[in-house]
């Protein structure tokens, strides 16, 4: 996924199907300069992590 699309998804009130390594995730925030997204798995919202935006897949 590109950074601009990740920013659009994180700002949207509509839930979008996004996965990271095959796991459904929610994008909380995107750092445009570094290309890093703050995400958490839908199955475990307390497991936040920073991942490269290019590793996210929109389904």
CHARMM internal coordinates of N, CA and C (Angstrom, degrees):
IC EDIT
DIST 1 N 1 CA 1.4495
DIST 1 CA 1 C 1.5294
ANGL 1 N 1 CA 1 C 107.38
DIST 1 C 2 N 1.3084
ANGL 1 CA 1 C 2 N 116.22
DIHE 1 N 1 CA 1 C 2 N 145.72
DIST 2 N 2 CA 1.4598
ANGL 1 C 2 N 2 CA 118.25
DIHE 1 CA 1 C 2 N 2 CA 176.60
DIST 2 CA 2 C 1.5295
ANGL 2 N 2 CA 2 C 110.36
DIHE 1 C 2 N 2 CA 2 C -88.71
DIST 2 C 3 N 1.3120
ANGL 2 CA 2 C 3 N 115.99
DIHE 2 N 2 CA 2 C 3 N 161.08
DIST 3 N 3 CA 1.4606
ANGL 2 C 3 N 3 CA 122.14
DIHE 2 CA 2 C 3 N 3 CA -174.19
DIST 3 CA 3 C 1.5185
ANGL 3 N 3 CA 3 C 112.02
DIHE 2 C 3 N 3 CA 3 C -61.63
DIST 3 C 4 N 1.3126
ANGL 3 CA 3 C 4 N 118.05
DIHE 3 N 3 CA 3 C 4 N -42.16
DIST 4 N 4 CA 1.4610
ANGL 3 C 4 N 4 CA 120.64
DIHE 3 CA 3 C 4 N 4 CA -178.17
DIST 4 CA 4 C 1.5238
ANGL 4 N 4 CA 4 C 111.27
DIHE 3 C 4 N 4 CA 4 C -62.16
DIST 4 C 5 N 1.3174
ANGL 4 CA 4 C 5 N 117.30
DIHE 4 N 4 CA 4 C 5 N -41.38
DIST 5 N 5 CA 1.4699
ANGL 4 C 5 N 5 CA 120.71
DIHE 4 CA 4 C 5 N 5 CA 179.06
DIST 5 CA 5 C 1.5347
ANGL 5 N 5 CA 5 C 110.44
DIHE 4 C 5 N 5 CA 5 C -66.23
DIST 5 C 6 N 1.3080
ANGL 5 CA 5 C 6 N 117.55
DIHE 5 N 5 CA 5 C 6 N -39.28
DIST 6 N 6 CA 1.4648
ANGL 5 C 6 N 6 CA 121.17
DIHE 5 CA 5 C 6 N 6 CA 177.87
DIST 6 CA 6 C 1.5306
ANGL 6 N 6 CA 6 C 110.59
DIHE 5 C 6 N 6 CA 6 C -62.72
DIST 6 C 7 N 1.3189
ANGL 6 CA 6 C 7 N 117.06
DIHE 6 N 6 CA 6 C 7 N -38.76
DIST 7 N 7 CA 1.4704
ANGL 6 C 7 N 7 CA 121.41
DIHE 6 CA 6 C 7 N 7 CA 177.37
DIST 7 CA 7 C 1.5227
ANGL 7 N 7 CA 7 C 109.62
DIHE 6 C 7 N 7 CA 7 C -64.44
DIST 7 C 8 N 1.3260
ANGL 7 CA 7 C 8 N 117.10
DIHE 7 N 7 CA 7 C 8 N -44.45
DIST 8 N 8 CA 1.4682
ANGL 7 C 8 N 8 CA 121.19
DIHE 7 CA 7 C 8 N 8 CA 178.79
DIST 8 CA 8 C 1.5357
ANGL 8 N 8 CA 8 C 110.64
DIHE 7 C 8 N 8 CA 8 C -59.37
DIST 8 C 9 N 1.3292
ANGL 8 CA 8 C 9 N 116.72
DIHE 8 N 8 CA 8 C 9 N -45.21
DIST 9 N 9 CA 1.4607
ANGL 8 C 9 N 9 CA 120.80
DIHE 8 CA 8 C 9 N 9 CA -179.51
DIST 9 CA 9 C 1.5296
ANGL 9 N 9 CA 9 C 110.73
DIHE 8 C 9 N 9 CA 9 C -63.96
DIST 9 C 10 N 1.3253
ANGL 9 CA 9 C 10 N 117.42
DIHE 9 N 9 CA 9 C 10 N -43.55
DIST 10 N 10 CA 1.4694
ANGL 9 C 10 N 10 CA 120.05
DIHE 9 CA 9 C 10 N 10 CA -177.99
DIST 10 CA 10 C 1.5257
ANGL 10 N 10 CA 10 C 111.99
DIHE 9 C 10 N 10 CA 10 C -66.42
DIST 10 C 11 N 1.3324
ANGL 10 CA 10 C 11 N 117.93
DIHE 10 N 10 CA 10 C 11 N -27.53
DIST 11 N 11 CA 1.4594
ANGL 10 C 11 N 11 CA 121.80
DIHE 10 CA 10 C 11 N 11 CA -179.48
DIST 11 CA 11 C 1.5253
ANGL 11 N 11 CA 11 C 113.07
DIHE 10 C 11 N 11 CA 11 C -88.26
DIST 11 C 12 N 1.3210
ANGL 11 CA 11 C 12 N 117.24
DIHE 11 N 11 CA 11 C 12 N -13.45
DIST 12 N 12 CA 1.4604
ANGL 11 C 12 N 12 CA 121.32
DIHE 11 CA 11 C 12 N 12 CA -175.42
DIST 12 CA 12 C 1.5275
ANGL 12 N 12 CA 12 C 111.91
DIHE 11 C 12 N 12 CA 12 C -80.52
DIST 12 C 13 N 1.3306
ANGL 12 CA 12 C 13 N 116.71
DIHE 12 N 12 CA 12 C 13 N 140.04
DIST 13 N 13 CA 1.4695
ANGL 12 C 13 N 13 CA 119.80
DIHE 12 CA 12 C 13 N 13 CA 175.84
DIST 13 CA 13 C 1.5312
ANGL 13 N 13 CA 13 C 112.01
DIHE 12 C 13 N 13 CA 13 C -76.34
DIST 13 C 14 N 1.3308
ANGL 13 CA 13 C 14 N 116.92
DIHE 13 N 13 CA 13 C 14 N -10.54
DIST 14 N 14 CA 1.4627
ANGL 13 C 14 N 14 CA 122.05
DIHE 13 CA 13 C 14 N 14 CA -178.89
DIST 14 CA 14 C 1.5329
ANGL 14 N 14 CA 14 C 108.97
DIHE 13 C 14 N 14 CA 14 C -91.46
DIST 14 C 15 N 1.3160
ANGL 14 CA 14 C 15 N 116.24
DIHE 14 N 14 CA 14 C 15 N 130.51
DIST 15 N 15 CA 1.4673
ANGL 14 C 15 N 15 CA 120.92
DIHE 14 CA 14 C 15 N 15 CA 178.95
DIST 15 CA 15 C 1.5263
ANGL 15 N 15 CA 15 C 109.27
DIHE 14 C 15 N 15 CA 15 C -70.83
DIST 15 C 16 N 1.3252
ANGL 15 CA 15 C 16 N 116.32
DIHE 15 N 15 CA 15 C 16 N 127.18
DIST 16 N 16 CA 1.4636
ANGL 15 C 16 N 16 CA 122.11
DIHE 15 CA 15 C 16 N 16 CA 179.65
DIST 16 CA 16 C 1.5195
ANGL 16 N 16 CA 16 C 109.10
DIHE 15 C 16 N 16 CA 16 C -112.82
DIST 16 C 17 N 1.3264
ANGL 16 CA 16 C 17 N 115.85
DIHE 16 N 16 CA 16 C 17 N 141.50
DIST 17 N 17 CA 1.4537
ANGL 16 C 17 N 17 CA 121.66
DIHE 16 CA 16 C 17 N 17 CA -179.96
DIST 17 CA 17 C 1.5255
ANGL 17 N 17 CA 17 C 109.80
DIHE 16 C 17 N 17 CA 17 C -73.00
DIST 17 C 18 N 1.3529
ANGL 17 CA 17 C 18 N 116.20
DIHE 17 N 17 CA 17 C 18 N 107.41
DIST 18 N 18 CA 1.4612
ANGL 17 C 18 N 18 CA 122.51
DIHE 17 CA 17 C 18 N 18 CA 179.39
DIST 18 CA 18 C 1.5239
ANGL 18 N 18 CA 18 C 107.88
DIHE 17 C 18 N 18 CA 18 C -129.34
DIST 18 C 19 N 1.3335
ANGL 18 CA 18 C 19 N 116.01
DIHE 18 N 18 CA 18 C 19 N 138.96
DIST 19 N 19 CA 1.4609
ANGL 18 C 19 N 19 CA 119.34
DIHE 18 CA 18 C 19 N 19 CA 177.06
DIST 19 CA 19 C 1.5242
ANGL 19 N 19 CA 19 C 110.74
DIHE 18 C 19 N 19 CA 19 C -126.15
DIST 19 C 20 N 1.3360
ANGL 19 CA 19 C 20 N 114.01
DIHE 19 N 19 CA 19 C 20 N 154.28
DIST 20 N 20 CA 1.4611
ANGL 19 C 20 N 20 CA 122.58
DIHE 19 CA 19 C 20 N 20 CA 173.33
DIST 20 CA 20 C 1.5185
ANGL 20 N 20 CA 20 C 106.36
DIHE 19 C 20 N 20 CA 20 C -130.83
DIST 20 C 21 N 1.3220
ANGL 20 CA 20 C 21 N 116.76
DIHE 20 N 20 CA 20 C 21 N 116.88
DIST 21 N 21 CA 1.4623
ANGL 20 C 21 N 21 CA 122.90
DIHE 20 CA 20 C 21 N 21 CA -176.00
DIST 21 CA 21 C 1.5237
ANGL 21 N 21 CA 21 C 111.31
DIHE 20 C 21 N 21 CA 21 C 53.03
DIST 21 C 22 N 1.3332
ANGL 21 CA 21 C 22 N 115.38
DIHE 21 N 21 CA 21 C 22 N 39.52
DIST 22 N 22 CA 1.4632
ANGL 21 C 22 N 22 CA 121.65
DIHE 21 CA 21 C 22 N 22 CA 176.14
DIST 22 CA 22 C 1.5198
ANGL 22 N 22 CA 22 C 115.31
DIHE 21 C 22 N 22 CA 22 C 84.06
DIST 22 C 23 N 1.3187
ANGL 22 CA 22 C 23 N 117.99
DIHE 22 N 22 CA 22 C 23 N -1.88
DIST 23 N 23 CA 1.4595
ANGL 22 C 23 N 23 CA 121.79
DIHE 22 CA 22 C 23 N 23 CA -178.01
DIST 23 CA 23 C 1.5370
ANGL 23 N 23 CA 23 C 110.43
DIHE 22 C 23 N 23 CA 23 C -105.34
DIST 23 C 24 N 1.3343
ANGL 23 CA 23 C 24 N 117.94
DIHE 23 N 23 CA 23 C 24 N 130.80
DIST 24 N 24 CA 1.4688
ANGL 23 C 24 N 24 CA 119.71
DIHE 23 CA 23 C 24 N 24 CA 177.77
DIST 24 CA 24 C 1.5311
ANGL 24 N 24 CA 24 C 110.82
DIHE 23 C 24 N 24 CA 24 C -62.72
DIST 24 C 25 N 1.3420
ANGL 24 CA 24 C 25 N 115.47
DIHE 24 N 24 CA 24 C 25 N 132.87
DIST 25 N 25 CA 1.4684
ANGL 24 C 25 N 25 CA 120.51
DIHE 24 CA 24 C 25 N 25 CA -177.70
DIST 25 CA 25 C 1.5245
ANGL 25 N 25 CA 25 C 111.13
DIHE 24 C 25 N 25 CA 25 C -134.99
DIST 25 C 26 N 1.3185
ANGL 25 CA 25 C 26 N 114.12
DIHE 25 N 25 CA 25 C 26 N 164.28
DIST 26 N 26 CA 1.4580
ANGL 25 C 26 N 26 CA 123.01
DIHE 25 CA 25 C 26 N 26 CA 174.57
DIST 26 CA 26 C 1.5275
ANGL 26 N 26 CA 26 C 107.41
DIHE 25 C 26 N 26 CA 26 C -113.51
DIST 26 C 27 N 1.3217
ANGL 26 CA 26 C 27 N 116.79
DIHE 26 N 26 CA 26 C 27 N 132.57
DIST 27 N 27 CA 1.4717
ANGL 26 C 27 N 27 CA 121.13
DIHE 26 CA 26 C 27 N 27 CA 178.48
DIST 27 CA 27 C 1.5254
ANGL 27 N 27 CA 27 C 107.93
DIHE 26 C 27 N 27 CA 27 C -91.07
DIST 27 C 28 N 1.3226
ANGL 27 CA 27 C 28 N 116.36
DIHE 27 N 27 CA 27 C 28 N 117.88
DIST 28 N 28 CA 1.4636
ANGL 27 C 28 N 28 CA 120.76
DIHE 27 CA 27 C 28 N 28 CA 179.22
DIST 28 CA 28 C 1.5233
ANGL 28 N 28 CA 28 C 112.09
DIHE 27 C 28 N 28 CA 28 C -86.30
DIST 28 C 29 N 1.3261
ANGL 28 CA 28 C 29 N 115.50
DIHE 28 N 28 CA 28 C 29 N -44.32
DIST 29 N 29 CA 1.4651
ANGL 28 C 29 N 29 CA 120.41
DIHE 28 CA 28 C 29 N 29 CA -173.84
DIST 29 CA 29 C 1.5237
ANGL 29 N 29 CA 29 C 108.84
DIHE 28 C 29 N 29 CA 29 C -156.41
DIST 29 C 30 N 1.3227
ANGL 29 CA 29 C 30 N 115.90
DIHE 29 N 29 CA 29 C 30 N 151.05
DIST 30 N 30 CA 1.4679
ANGL 29 C 30 N 30 CA 120.90
DIHE 29 CA 29 C 30 N 30 CA 177.18
DIST 30 CA 30 C 1.5207
ANGL 30 N 30 CA 30 C 108.55
DIHE 29 C 30 N 30 CA 30 C -127.97
DIST 30 C 31 N 1.3227
ANGL 30 CA 30 C 31 N 115.98
DIHE 30 N 30 CA 30 C 31 N 129.53
DIST 31 N 31 CA 1.4598
ANGL 30 C 31 N 31 CA 121.70
DIHE 30 CA 30 C 31 N 31 CA 173.59
DIST 31 CA 31 C 1.5233
ANGL 31 N 31 CA 31 C 106.67
DIHE 30 C 31 N 31 CA 31 C -93.28
DIST 31 C 32 N 1.3142
ANGL 31 CA 31 C 32 N 115.65
DIHE 31 N 31 CA 31 C 32 N 105.76
DIST 32 N 32 CA 1.4630
ANGL 31 C 32 N 32 CA 121.08
DIHE 31 CA 31 C 32 N 32 CA -174.45
DIST 32 CA 32 C 1.5244
ANGL 32 N 32 CA 32 C 111.85
DIHE 31 C 32 N 32 CA 32 C -63.26
DIST 32 C 33 N 1.3267
ANGL 32 CA 32 C 33 N 117.79
DIHE 32 N 32 CA 32 C 33 N -37.88
DIST 33 N 33 CA 1.4623
ANGL 32 C 33 N 33 CA 121.22
DIHE 32 CA 32 C 33 N 33 CA -177.14
DIST 33 CA 33 C 1.5273
ANGL 33 N 33 CA 33 C 112.59
DIHE 32 C 33 N 33 CA 33 C -67.59
DIST 33 C 34 N 1.3251
ANGL 33 CA 33 C 34 N 116.71
DIHE 33 N 33 CA 33 C 34 N -41.30
DIST 34 N 34 CA 1.4586
ANGL 33 C 34 N 34 CA 119.91
DIHE 33 CA 33 C 34 N 34 CA -176.89
DIST 34 CA 34 C 1.5254
ANGL 34 N 34 CA 34 C 113.62
DIHE 33 C 34 N 34 CA 34 C -92.83
DIST 34 C 35 N 1.3472
ANGL 34 CA 34 C 35 N 117.00
DIHE 34 N 34 CA 34 C 35 N -15.48
DIST 35 N 35 CA 1.4583
ANGL 34 C 35 N 35 CA 120.41
DIHE 34 CA 34 C 35 N 35 CA -177.62
DIST 35 CA 35 C 1.5168
ANGL 35 N 35 CA 35 C 112.74
DIHE 34 C 35 N 35 CA 35 C 71.84
DIST 35 C 36 N 1.3399
ANGL 35 CA 35 C 36 N 115.84
DIHE 35 N 35 CA 35 C 36 N 27.96
DIST 36 N 36 CA 1.4638
ANGL 35 C 36 N 36 CA 121.82
DIHE 35 CA 35 C 36 N 36 CA -178.83
DIST 36 CA 36 C 1.5279
ANGL 36 N 36 CA 36 C 109.33
DIHE 35 C 36 N 36 CA 36 C -111.75
DIST 36 C 37 N 1.3362
ANGL 36 CA 36 C 37 N 115.34
DIHE 36 N 36 CA 36 C 37 N 136.44
DIST 37 N 37 CA 1.4591
ANGL 36 C 37 N 37 CA 121.02
DIHE 36 CA 36 C 37 N 37 CA 178.44
DIST 37 CA 37 C 1.5282
ANGL 37 N 37 CA 37 C 109.54
DIHE 36 C 37 N 37 CA 37 C -112.32
DIST 37 C 38 N 1.3205
ANGL 37 CA 37 C 38 N 116.15
DIHE 37 N 37 CA 37 C 38 N 141.03
DIST 38 N 38 CA 1.4684
ANGL 37 C 38 N 38 CA 122.16
DIHE 37 CA 37 C 38 N 38 CA 172.88
DIST 38 CA 38 C 1.5206
ANGL 38 N 38 CA 38 C 106.24
DIHE 37 C 38 N 38 CA 38 C -93.09
DIST 38 C 39 N 1.3340
ANGL 38 CA 38 C 39 N 116.77
DIHE 38 N 38 CA 38 C 39 N 118.40
DIST 39 N 39 CA 1.4640
ANGL 38 C 39 N 39 CA 121.32
DIHE 38 CA 38 C 39 N 39 CA -175.83
DIST 39 CA 39 C 1.5210
ANGL 39 N 39 CA 39 C 110.53
DIHE 38 C 39 N 39 CA 39 C -129.51
DIST 39 C 40 N 1.3319
ANGL 39 CA 39 C 40 N 115.04
DIHE 39 N 39 CA 39 C 40 N 169.10
DIST 40 N 40 CA 1.4569
ANGL 39 C 40 N 40 CA 120.23
DIHE 39 CA 39 C 40 N 40 CA 165.44
DIST 40 CA 40 C 1.5268
ANGL 40 N 40 CA 40 C 108.51
DIHE 39 C 40 N 40 CA 40 C -147.45
DIST 40 C 41 N 1.3468
ANGL 40 CA 40 C 41 N 116.45
DIHE 40 N 40 CA 40 C 41 N 148.29
DIST 41 N 41 CA 1.4632
ANGL 40 C 41 N 41 CA 119.81
DIHE 40 CA 40 C 41 N 41 CA 177.64
DIST 41 CA 41 C 1.5251
ANGL 41 N 41 CA 41 C 110.06
DIHE 40 C 41 N 41 CA 41 C -67.91
DIST 41 C 42 N 1.3206
ANGL 41 CA 41 C 42 N 117.06
DIHE 41 N 41 CA 41 C 42 N 140.61
DIST 42 N 42 CA 1.4631
ANGL 41 C 42 N 42 CA 120.07
DIHE 41 CA 41 C 42 N 42 CA 178.84
DIST 42 CA 42 C 1.5227
ANGL 42 N 42 CA 42 C 110.96
DIHE 41 C 42 N 42 CA 42 C -61.93
DIST 42 C 43 N 1.3254
ANGL 42 CA 42 C 43 N 116.94
DIHE 42 N 42 CA 42 C 43 N -28.01
DIST 43 N 43 CA 1.4641
ANGL 42 C 43 N 43 CA 121.01
DIHE 42 CA 42 C 43 N 43 CA -179.15
DIST 43 CA 43 C 1.5259
ANGL 43 N 43 CA 43 C 112.83
DIHE 42 C 43 N 43 CA 43 C -78.71
DIST 43 C 44 N 1.3432
ANGL 43 CA 43 C 44 N 117.04
DIHE 43 N 43 CA 43 C 44 N -13.71
DIST 44 N 44 CA 1.4613
ANGL 43 C 44 N 44 CA 120.57
DIHE 43 CA 43 C 44 N 44 CA -178.14
DIST 44 CA 44 C 1.5306
ANGL 44 N 44 CA 44 C 110.10
DIHE 43 C 44 N 44 CA 44 C -152.83
DIST 44 C 45 N 1.3392
ANGL 44 CA 44 C 45 N 117.59
DIHE 44 N 44 CA 44 C 45 N 80.53
DIST 45 N 45 CA 1.4670
ANGL 44 C 45 N 45 CA 121.34
DIHE 44 CA 44 C 45 N 45 CA -175.79
DIST 45 CA 45 C 1.5315
ANGL 45 N 45 CA 45 C 115.15
DIHE 44 C 45 N 45 CA 45 C -60.43
DIST 45 C 46 N 1.3103
ANGL 45 CA 45 C 46 N 117.83
DIHE 45 N 45 CA 45 C 46 N -16.69
DIST 46 N 46 CA 1.4691
ANGL 45 C 46 N 46 CA 119.61
DIHE 45 CA 45 C 46 N 46 CA -179.64
DIST 46 CA 46 C 1.5304
ANGL 46 N 46 CA 46 C 112.60
DIHE 45 C 46 N 46 CA 46 C -84.75
DIST 46 C 47 N 1.3174
ANGL 46 CA 46 C 47 N 116.97
DIHE 46 N 46 CA 46 C 47 N -5.99
DIST 47 N 47 CA 1.4630
ANGL 46 C 47 N 47 CA 121.95
DIHE 46 CA 46 C 47 N 47 CA -178.14
DIST 47 CA 47 C 1.5307
ANGL 47 N 47 CA 47 C 110.34
DIHE 46 C 47 N 47 CA 47 C -96.05
DIST 47 C 48 N 1.3280
ANGL 47 CA 47 C 48 N 116.69
DIHE 47 N 47 CA 47 C 48 N 63.93
DIST 48 N 48 CA 1.4646
ANGL 47 C 48 N 48 CA 121.22
DIHE 47 CA 47 C 48 N 48 CA -179.59
DIST 48 CA 48 C 1.5174
ANGL 48 N 48 CA 48 C 110.07
DIHE 47 C 48 N 48 CA 48 C -72.88
DIST 48 C 49 N 1.3423
ANGL 48 CA 48 C 49 N 115.14
DIHE 48 N 48 CA 48 C 49 N 147.26
DIST 49 N 49 CA 1.4576
ANGL 48 C 49 N 49 CA 120.02
DIHE 48 CA 48 C 49 N 49 CA 175.86
DIST 49 CA 49 C 1.5116
ANGL 49 N 49 CA 49 C 110.33
DIHE 48 C 49 N 49 CA 49 C -155.53
DIST 49 C 50 N 1.3199
ANGL 49 CA 49 C 50 N 115.80
DIHE 49 N 49 CA 49 C 50 N 159.36
DIST 50 N 50 CA 1.4565
ANGL 49 C 50 N 50 CA 122.94
DIHE 49 CA 49 C 50 N 50 CA 176.17
DIST 50 CA 50 C 1.5142
ANGL 50 N 50 CA 50 C 108.00
DIHE 49 C 50 N 50 CA 50 C -101.36
DIST 50 C 51 N 1.3396
ANGL 50 CA 50 C 51 N 115.91
DIHE 50 N 50 CA 50 C 51 N 130.14
DIST 51 N 51 CA 1.4673
ANGL 50 C 51 N 51 CA 121.06
DIHE 50 CA 50 C 51 N 51 CA -178.09
DIST 51 CA 51 C 1.5225
ANGL 51 N 51 CA 51 C 109.71
DIHE 50 C 51 N 51 CA 51 C -136.90
DIST 51 C 52 N 1.3401
ANGL 51 CA 51 C 52 N 117.50
DIHE 51 N 51 CA 51 C 52 N 155.78
DIST 52 N 52 CA 1.4660
ANGL 51 C 52 N 52 CA 119.79
DIHE 51 CA 51 C 52 N 52 CA 174.91
DIST 52 CA 52 C 1.5277
ANGL 52 N 52 CA 52 C 110.56
DIHE 51 C 52 N 52 CA 52 C -65.39
DIST 52 C 53 N 1.3160
ANGL 52 CA 52 C 53 N 116.53
DIHE 52 N 52 CA 52 C 53 N 134.51
DIST 53 N 53 CA 1.4541
ANGL 52 C 53 N 53 CA 121.51
DIHE 52 CA 52 C 53 N 53 CA -179.77
DIST 53 CA 53 C 1.5271
ANGL 53 N 53 CA 53 C 111.35
DIHE 52 C 53 N 53 CA 53 C -57.31
DIST 53 C 54 N 1.3236
ANGL 53 CA 53 C 54 N 116.85
DIHE 53 N 53 CA 53 C 54 N -36.00
DIST 54 N 54 CA 1.4621
ANGL 53 C 54 N 54 CA 119.86
DIHE 53 CA 53 C 54 N 54 CA -177.18
DIST 54 CA 54 C 1.5293
ANGL 54 N 54 CA 54 C 112.84
DIHE 53 C 54 N 54 CA 54 C -69.23
DIST 54 C 55 N 1.3273
ANGL 54 CA 54 C 55 N 118.43
DIHE 54 N 54 CA 54 C 55 N -5.37
DIST 55 N 55 CA 1.4706
ANGL 54 C 55 N 55 CA 122.33
DIHE 54 CA 54 C 55 N 55 CA 175.94
DIST 55 CA 55 C 1.5320
ANGL 55 N 55 CA 55 C 111.49
DIHE 54 C 55 N 55 CA 55 C -93.71
DIST 55 C 56 N 1.3292
ANGL 55 CA 55 C 56 N 117.76
DIHE 55 N 55 CA 55 C 56 N -5.48
DIST 56 N 56 CA 1.4575
ANGL 55 C 56 N 56 CA 121.97
DIHE 55 CA 55 C 56 N 56 CA 179.17
DIST 56 CA 56 C 1.5188
ANGL 56 N 56 CA 56 C 109.78
DIHE 55 C 56 N 56 CA 56 C -87.66
DIST 56 C 57 N 1.3227
ANGL 56 CA 56 C 57 N 115.49
DIHE 56 N 56 CA 56 C 57 N 141.55
DIST 57 N 57 CA 1.4688
ANGL 56 C 57 N 57 CA 120.58
DIHE 56 CA 56 C 57 N 57 CA -179.43
DIST 57 CA 57 C 1.5234
ANGL 57 N 57 CA 57 C 109.26
DIHE 56 C 57 N 57 CA 57 C -124.89
DIST 57 C 58 N 1.3214
ANGL 57 CA 57 C 58 N 115.10
DIHE 57 N 57 CA 57 C 58 N 127.22
DIST 58 N 58 CA 1.4791
ANGL 57 C 58 N 58 CA 120.48
DIHE 57 CA 57 C 58 N 58 CA 176.40
DIST 58 CA 58 C 1.5193
ANGL 58 N 58 CA 58 C 107.71
DIHE 57 C 58 N 58 CA 58 C -88.97
DIST 58 C 59 N 1.3490
ANGL 58 CA 58 C 59 N 114.30
DIHE 58 N 58 CA 58 C 59 N 129.91
DIST 59 N 59 CA 1.4685
ANGL 58 C 59 N 59 CA 118.36
DIHE 58 CA 58 C 59 N 59 CA -174.71
DIST 59 CA 59 C 1.4631
ANGL 59 N 59 CA 59 C 115.70
DIHE 58 C 59 N 59 CA 59 C -98.79
END
COOR INIT
IC SEED 1 N 1 CA 1 C
IC BUILD
